[in-house]
């Protein structure tokens, strides 16, 4: 069963891919560049979670908008680190001969 957050993510990526594709490629052309069927390309644009996330990333790269993904991941990492810094993490004492 897919989570709502993964569905939201793939739908957002799919919409972004479709918007970028419309100005540069037909669905068939981008599908050909990705080595997939037009049907699978349609599934990507609809944000289907059954499609490999790697195909979403590859489509973003072909369309020249992979920086969107990089910025998104950087933001997630930053939020994770900030959240961790506020969390008390127990220190573990290691023996001197470890």
HUGI-V931450 format. One record per helix or strand of 3 or more residues. SS is the DSSP state (H for helix, E for strand). FROM is the first residue (numbers start at 0). LEN is the number of residues. If there is no record, write none. Layout:
ss=SS from=FROM len=LEN
ss=SS from=FROM len=LEN
This chain:
ss=H from=3 len=19
ss=H from=26 len=8
ss=H from=37 len=9
ss=H from=52 len=10
ss=H from=65 len=20
